Each structure stands twice: as C-alpha cells, then as structure tokens.
Amino acid sequence: MGVLVETRNLETHFPILKGVLRRPAGAVRAVDGINLTIGKGQWMGLVGESGCGKTTLGKTLLRLLSPTSGHIYFDVPDETKDEMDLLEESAANPTKLQALRRRYDLATYFSKQLKAIRRRMQLVHQDPYTSLNPRMRIKDIVAEPLAIHKLMPRKQIRDRVSSDGMITPDYALR
C-alpha cells in the first residue's frame, strides 16, 4: 500500500538559556532520534506520559516546529523512496540525493510549500476539552477539516465519514 509518513533520526531540541545575556547552556531533547513509519490507510494514535514529547513530535511532523535535525518524508512515491534508500546506502550520487530530499523532505520546506501539505495533515490536541466541541456531534467533528479545506461537497463528506469506517454508527451521533 505504500508509506504515507516516514521520519529518519528526527530530533527537536530546545535551548536552555542562562545568565543575563541568555546564552545557551544546554538543550532539552524533546524529540530525540525518532524513526517512524506510517503506511497509507493506517490510523495512528500517539500516547505517552505527560511531557514525553508527543505534542512536540506532532508539531514537528506538521512543521509547526522546525526540527533540529533529521528527515520527514510525506507521501513519497514508492519508486522514489527505493531510489533514495539506494542512494543513501551507496553514497554514490550525493547531488541527486540532496535534490530528492529538497523535493520530498518536509524538514527542508518553506512556509509556501508547507501550506499544501497542511491540508493533508492534521493535529488533534491532547486536551479534549479544548480540541473537541461538546456541542458538535462526533461525525461533524471528523468531517470539519474536509469542509474547511473544501475538499469535497458536503453530501459527499457525510457519505464518506459514514462509509469509510472512520467512526462507527453508534458513535456518530454522540
């Protein structure tokens, strides 16, 4: 089915500033060497202890935060991914590898390039009281991003949310 999101050695560090001049004295390693693969059609939930870096990882994947190092690949064609893997292993053509990374690595993207990607990647914050509206039905909450980005007509959105198994019928009207 293919890979939708892949990270390689992803790191996001925050500097610890000390003294009157606020000079870096160290770093908090919020995300440290994460290798992650999410296949197309898969659902993923990110869970862990408070303060372990879940939100930082999510924001880094969406590029709301810039990674300190590493790579974030999103929806790279399988043939291109295979070619990149071969180039990384052999180190035969670093120029071609750099060109492919500039094209597919979200860690290298600028804000205009990220706008189109963010239509396809969403973050649901861990606090359900601020991220989920209790006055809305679950099916409407799930459908809202599709409507906001005008990805399909409202009737088609309703049908898709109901038929894709996104939510079971007994939860849809809650």
Backbone bond lengths (Angstrom), bond angles and torsions (degrees), N, CA, C in turn:
res aa  C-N    CA-C-N  psi(-1)  N-CA   C-N-CA  omega(-1)  CA-C   N-CA-C  phi
1 M - - - 1.447 - - 1.524 111.98 -
2 G 1.320 118.71 -26.04 1.453 121.67 176.89 1.521 113.19 101.73
3 V 1.317 113.72 168.41 1.463 121.70 -177.82 1.523 109.46 -102.42
4 L 1.324 116.55 132.91 1.461 121.15 176.60 1.524 110.92 -93.06
5 V 1.332 117.08 -50.32 1.465 121.81 -179.58 1.518 108.66 -130.08
6 E 1.317 115.37 134.71 1.459 120.09 174.53 1.518 108.50 -141.01
7 T 1.326 115.92 134.50 1.460 120.13 173.40 1.520 108.22 -116.74
8 R 1.312 114.16 147.65 1.463 120.43 177.30 1.521 108.47 -131.10
9 N 1.330 115.00 116.85 1.467 122.01 177.99 1.528 112.50 50.12
10 L 1.317 116.52 43.11 1.461 121.54 -177.36 1.524 110.34 -72.94
11 E 1.331 115.50 130.90 1.459 121.64 179.10 1.520 110.04 -135.65
12 T 1.331 115.27 137.85 1.460 121.93 172.24 1.523 106.54 -133.95
13 H 1.322 115.51 114.29 1.460 121.50 -178.93 1.525 109.11 -116.71
14 F 1.318 115.45 147.75 1.459 121.80 176.54 1.522 108.45 -116.62
15 P 1.344 117.85 130.93 1.467 119.46 -177.94 1.529 111.99 -70.62
16 I 1.325 115.39 146.01 1.462 122.13 171.19 1.523 105.54 -100.34
17 L 1.318 116.70 116.00 1.462 121.61 -176.26 1.521 109.77 -100.38
18 K 1.335 116.00 135.79 1.465 120.78 -178.59 1.517 110.35 -131.28
19 G 1.307 114.34 156.44 1.457 121.28 173.65 1.514 113.15 81.58
20 V 1.328 113.83 174.97 1.462 121.33 -178.58 1.523 111.00 -64.30
21 L 1.316 116.50 -35.97 1.468 120.55 -178.53 1.524 113.09 -85.82
22 R 1.338 116.24 0.80 1.469 122.21 176.41 1.529 111.85 54.04
23 R 1.311 115.58 51.22 1.468 120.86 179.01 1.527 109.95 -85.96
24 P 1.334 116.57 145.60 1.471 119.28 178.63 1.533 111.41 -62.26
25 A 1.325 115.64 129.85 1.462 121.00 179.13 1.529 110.94 -118.55
26 G 1.290 116.87 2.70 1.456 121.85 -177.96 1.512 109.32 163.02
27 A 1.317 115.59 -167.12 1.465 119.41 -179.72 1.521 110.34 -150.89
28 V 1.323 114.78 146.67 1.462 121.48 170.81 1.523 106.02 -91.41
29 R 1.307 116.43 123.01 1.467 121.52 -179.30 1.530 108.09 -91.56
30 A 1.328 115.95 83.45 1.469 120.90 -176.11 1.525 111.61 -70.03
31 V 1.315 116.78 -41.79 1.468 123.33 175.24 1.521 104.87 -126.61
32 D 1.325 116.77 123.89 1.461 118.96 -170.52 1.529 111.51 -136.58
33 G 1.325 116.27 96.85 1.463 121.20 174.65 1.518 114.71 72.43
34 I 1.329 117.46 42.47 1.465 121.25 -177.60 1.530 110.42 -82.32
35 N 1.326 115.55 126.28 1.461 123.30 170.75 1.519 106.26 -114.63
36 L 1.320 116.47 120.09 1.458 121.80 -172.26 1.519 108.82 -141.46
37 T 1.323 116.68 138.95 1.462 121.24 175.35 1.520 108.48 -132.25
38 I 1.333 115.90 126.87 1.463 122.18 175.98 1.527 106.73 -121.35
39 G 1.323 116.32 120.26 1.452 121.18 -179.47 1.519 112.21 -78.42
40 K 1.322 115.46 156.11 1.467 120.47 175.99 1.517 108.77 -61.56
41 G 1.321 116.61 136.11 1.453 121.59 179.85 1.514 113.98 85.35
42 Q 1.325 118.00 -6.24 1.465 121.06 178.40 1.526 110.07 -87.54
43 W 1.319 115.19 152.66 1.460 122.43 173.10 1.516 106.50 -109.15
44 M 1.312 116.55 144.29 1.452 119.52 -179.94 1.517 109.99 -137.47
45 G 1.302 115.89 135.24 1.456 121.77 171.74 1.512 107.93 -115.57
46 L 1.307 117.01 138.25 1.456 122.02 -179.36 1.520 107.96 -108.96
47 V 1.312 116.77 112.65 1.465 121.45 -176.96 1.523 109.74 -126.24
48 G 1.323 115.06 152.90 1.458 120.41 178.53 1.515 110.03 172.22
49 E 1.313 115.17 178.36 1.458 120.96 -178.73 1.524 110.91 -64.38
50 S 1.308 115.21 157.55 1.454 121.12 175.45 1.532 109.12 -60.77
51 G 1.324 115.86 131.51 1.458 120.23 177.50 1.511 115.53 83.85
52 C 1.343 117.85 9.75 1.470 119.24 -176.54 1.530 113.30 -87.71
53 G 1.342 118.37 -5.63 1.458 120.50 176.25 1.515 115.64 109.36
54 K 1.338 117.99 10.94 1.478 120.70 -178.75 1.530 111.20 -60.52
55 T 1.322 116.69 -51.66 1.462 120.74 -177.77 1.522 110.30 -66.10
56 T 1.321 117.32 -39.97 1.467 120.75 178.38 1.522 110.43 -62.12
57 L 1.329 117.82 -42.18 1.461 120.62 177.47 1.524 110.33 -62.31
58 G 1.336 117.28 -47.02 1.463 120.67 179.01 1.516 112.19 -59.18
59 K 1.324 116.59 -45.48 1.470 120.47 -179.99 1.524 111.53 -67.17
60 T 1.331 116.75 -33.57 1.465 119.93 177.62 1.526 110.40 -70.17
61 L 1.333 117.47 -41.15 1.468 120.21 177.47 1.521 111.15 -59.93
62 L 1.328 116.82 -38.56 1.466 121.23 179.18 1.522 112.36 -82.13
63 R 1.332 116.08 -7.02 1.455 124.09 -177.10 1.526 112.37 65.18
64 L 1.335 115.84 29.99 1.457 120.15 167.63 1.530 108.07 -75.71
65 L 1.325 116.05 -23.89 1.464 124.12 170.04 1.521 107.21 -121.28
66 S 1.318 117.05 144.53 1.462 120.32 177.27 1.520 109.77 -86.75
67 P 1.320 117.04 134.96 1.463 118.89 178.14 1.529 110.78 -71.45
68 T 1.319 115.79 150.40 1.458 120.96 174.41 1.526 109.32 -71.68
69 S 1.327 116.07 -40.57 1.465 121.40 176.60 1.525 108.80 -161.27
70 G 1.314 114.89 172.35 1.458 120.57 179.80 1.516 112.21 101.51
71 H 1.321 114.89 -176.21 1.462 121.37 -174.74 1.523 110.37 -131.00
72 I 1.340 115.31 146.31 1.467 122.83 175.70 1.524 106.47 -127.80
73 Y 1.314 116.55 109.96 1.462 120.63 179.65 1.521 108.94 -105.05
74 F 1.332 115.30 133.82 1.463 120.86 -178.12 1.514 109.67 -128.76
75 D 1.321 116.29 119.30 1.465 123.76 173.49 1.532 112.81 53.87
76 V 1.313 115.69 48.19 1.464 121.46 177.33 1.530 107.91 -81.88
77 P 1.341 118.35 130.69 1.467 119.46 177.29 1.535 110.84 -55.36
78 D 1.325 116.24 143.50 1.469 121.23 -175.97 1.531 112.62 -55.00
79 E 1.345 117.28 -42.11 1.466 120.32 -178.97 1.525 110.39 -63.45
80 T 1.328 116.64 -40.86 1.463 121.24 -179.80 1.521 110.48 -67.41
81 K 1.331 116.48 -40.25 1.467 120.55 178.45 1.524 110.18 -62.14
82 D 1.332 116.82 -43.35 1.467 120.92 177.92 1.532 110.77 -61.39
83 E 1.336 115.88 -42.13 1.467 120.34 178.78 1.530 110.90 -63.46
84 M 1.332 116.65 -42.15 1.469 120.24 178.60 1.528 110.96 -63.52
85 D 1.327 116.70 -41.11 1.469 120.56 178.43 1.530 110.71 -60.20
86 L 1.339 116.80 -43.91 1.469 120.84 178.79 1.524 111.39 -64.14
87 L 1.333 116.40 -42.54 1.462 120.18 179.71 1.528 111.37 -65.14
88 E 1.330 117.08 -37.31 1.467 120.14 178.44 1.525 111.04 -67.27
89 E 1.326 116.66 -41.13 1.468 120.81 -178.84 1.524 112.05 -69.03
90 S 1.327 116.78 -41.34 1.463 120.17 -173.72 1.525 113.13 -89.00
91 A 1.318 117.83 -25.18 1.470 122.77 -175.58 1.527 110.78 56.40
92 A 1.340 116.59 27.58 1.461 121.81 -175.66 1.522 113.09 -75.54
93 N 1.321 117.33 -37.85 1.461 120.22 -175.38 1.530 109.64 -135.39
94 P 1.332 117.54 78.90 1.469 120.26 -176.78 1.528 113.33 -62.85
95 T 1.328 117.53 -28.82 1.466 120.64 179.35 1.521 110.56 -65.47
96 K 1.320 116.72 -43.91 1.463 120.69 179.36 1.525 110.70 -67.16
97 L 1.343 117.07 -40.05 1.459 120.93 178.01 1.529 110.40 -61.81
98 Q 1.325 117.45 -43.16 1.473 120.90 178.54 1.528 110.82 -62.72
99 A 1.324 117.26 -39.88 1.470 120.78 179.17 1.528 110.70 -63.97
100 L 1.331 117.14 -42.17 1.467 120.62 178.37 1.527 110.98 -66.49
101 R 1.324 117.08 -38.85 1.467 119.86 177.57 1.524 111.08 -64.08
102 R 1.337 117.50 -41.66 1.472 119.81 178.21 1.528 111.05 -60.79
103 R 1.314 115.99 -32.42 1.461 119.89 -177.89 1.529 112.64 -80.20
104 Y 1.338 117.53 -36.75 1.465 120.35 -170.79 1.530 115.62 -115.17
105 D 1.314 119.01 -13.01 1.466 121.60 -176.33 1.526 109.83 -89.25
106 L 1.337 116.88 111.02 1.467 120.73 -179.37 1.520 112.14 -60.73
107 A 1.324 117.59 -24.22 1.462 120.83 179.82 1.524 111.41 -64.00
108 T 1.336 117.54 -19.25 1.467 121.21 -179.62 1.527 112.72 -101.07
109 Y 1.325 118.15 -3.01 1.466 121.92 -175.14 1.528 112.15 -75.48
110 F 1.331 114.81 151.13 1.455 122.48 172.47 1.524 108.73 -99.93
111 S 1.329 117.36 172.69 1.473 121.21 -171.25 1.529 113.48 -58.52
112 K 1.319 119.60 -38.92 1.469 120.33 -179.96 1.529 111.09 -64.64
113 Q 1.319 116.93 -38.15 1.463 120.92 178.68 1.526 110.94 -69.00
114 L 1.324 116.32 -33.22 1.463 120.90 -176.92 1.524 112.73 -73.62
115 K 1.321 117.90 -25.02 1.468 120.82 -176.18 1.528 111.45 -57.37
116 A 1.317 117.52 -45.86 1.473 120.96 -179.79 1.525 111.23 -67.38
117 I 1.310 117.63 -36.70 1.465 121.75 -180.00 1.520 110.52 -66.91
118 R 1.311 117.70 -38.98 1.467 121.21 -176.24 1.524 112.54 -67.41
119 R 1.307 117.75 -17.54 1.471 119.74 173.21 1.517 110.30 -68.44
120 R 1.326 116.14 -24.21 1.464 120.88 -175.32 1.523 113.61 -103.78
121 M 1.327 117.50 -7.37 1.466 121.69 179.74 1.524 108.16 -127.01
122 Q 1.322 117.02 130.81 1.466 121.20 -177.93 1.519 109.98 -130.83
123 L 1.315 115.44 153.77 1.455 122.38 179.05 1.519 108.59 -120.00
124 V 1.330 117.03 128.82 1.463 121.54 172.86 1.519 105.76 -107.27
125 H 1.321 116.58 117.01 1.463 120.68 -176.12 1.516 111.11 -66.93
126 Q 1.331 115.32 155.81 1.459 120.91 -172.88 1.515 114.14 -73.52
127 D 1.317 119.05 -14.25 1.461 121.08 179.80 1.527 108.93 -93.35
128 P 1.335 118.83 102.61 1.463 120.78 -175.36 1.524 112.97 -64.67
129 Y 1.324 118.37 -21.07 1.460 120.38 -178.84 1.522 111.99 -74.72
130 T 1.337 117.48 -24.30 1.458 119.70 177.50 1.524 112.49 -103.40
131 S 1.331 118.28 -20.95 1.461 119.76 -176.90 1.523 113.17 -98.72
132 L 1.324 118.21 -21.76 1.461 121.27 -179.64 1.525 109.48 -117.73
133 N 1.311 116.26 126.79 1.458 122.01 -178.78 1.529 108.96 -82.66
134 P 1.346 118.61 117.89 1.465 120.39 -177.65 1.529 113.52 -67.66
135 R 1.325 117.15 -13.49 1.467 120.54 178.95 1.523 112.51 -86.97
136 M 1.324 116.28 -8.16 1.466 120.18 179.90 1.523 109.88 -102.52
137 R 1.327 115.33 148.07 1.460 119.96 174.41 1.531 108.75 -76.49
138 I 1.318 115.75 153.87 1.463 120.72 -177.25 1.526 111.09 -57.93
139 K 1.331 117.12 -41.75 1.472 119.26 -179.18 1.528 111.20 -62.34
140 D 1.338 117.49 -32.92 1.465 120.65 178.59 1.528 111.33 -73.67
141 I 1.326 116.67 -35.93 1.465 120.80 177.72 1.530 110.17 -64.79
142 V 1.328 116.43 -43.46 1.467 121.07 179.71 1.529 110.63 -66.00
143 A 1.325 117.35 -36.02 1.469 121.94 -177.21 1.527 113.18 -79.87
144 E 1.325 117.47 -19.35 1.464 120.96 -172.54 1.535 114.72 -55.50
145 P 1.343 120.76 -46.06 1.472 118.95 179.49 1.528 113.06 -60.90
146 L 1.332 116.88 -35.20 1.470 119.92 178.46 1.523 110.79 -64.98
147 A 1.334 116.30 -38.08 1.464 120.62 179.54 1.527 111.17 -73.01
148 I 1.325 117.43 -42.83 1.470 121.35 -178.78 1.524 110.94 -59.04
149 H 1.325 116.60 -43.37 1.465 120.57 -178.01 1.528 112.69 -87.62
150 K 1.345 116.38 3.64 1.472 122.11 177.21 1.530 111.41 51.45
151 L 1.329 115.12 48.45 1.456 119.79 -177.81 1.518 113.43 -82.72
152 M 1.341 116.50 -19.26 1.462 120.53 177.82 1.525 108.48 -164.93
153 P 1.334 117.51 161.99 1.469 120.28 177.93 1.529 111.42 -62.29
154 R 1.344 116.96 152.37 1.469 122.59 -176.30 1.533 112.79 -56.12
155 K 1.335 118.05 -40.80 1.465 119.79 179.80 1.526 110.37 -63.04
156 Q 1.316 115.62 -42.50 1.463 119.81 179.36 1.536 110.51 -65.17
157 I 1.328 117.14 -36.37 1.471 121.00 176.81 1.521 109.77 -61.00
158 R 1.340 116.73 -48.00 1.471 120.51 -179.96 1.523 110.81 -58.42
159 D 1.333 116.12 -45.36 1.464 120.50 179.99 1.530 111.20 -63.49
160 R 1.318 116.17 -41.81 1.466 120.30 -177.08 1.525 111.47 -67.48
161 V 1.318 117.00 -43.97 1.466 120.38 179.33 1.520 109.69 -61.36
162 S 1.318 116.86 -37.87 1.465 120.74 -179.24 1.524 112.42 -74.24
163 S 1.331 117.52 -36.60 1.466 120.14 -171.42 1.521 114.73 -93.78
164 D 1.320 119.12 -21.21 1.465 120.99 -174.89 1.517 114.26 -79.25
165 G 1.312 117.02 -2.60 1.455 118.88 -177.42 1.515 112.33 75.79
166 M 1.340 116.53 14.21 1.460 119.96 178.19 1.522 110.46 -59.39
167 I 1.326 114.42 -41.95 1.467 119.97 177.73 1.522 107.80 -141.73
168 T 1.310 115.89 148.19 1.459 119.55 179.23 1.523 109.06 -79.79
169 P 1.343 117.71 149.98 1.467 120.85 -176.45 1.529 113.92 -55.09
170 D 1.335 117.98 -33.64 1.462 119.00 -178.53 1.533 112.54 -70.12
171 Y 1.341 117.74 -20.56 1.463 120.58 177.34 1.524 112.67 -95.83
172 A 1.322 117.90 -20.86 1.463 122.01 -172.50 1.520 113.77 -57.44
173 L 1.316 117.35 -36.49 1.467 120.24 -175.24 1.525 113.26 -95.04
174 R 1.288 118.24 5.58 1.470 121.13 178.91 1.497 111.08 -75.86
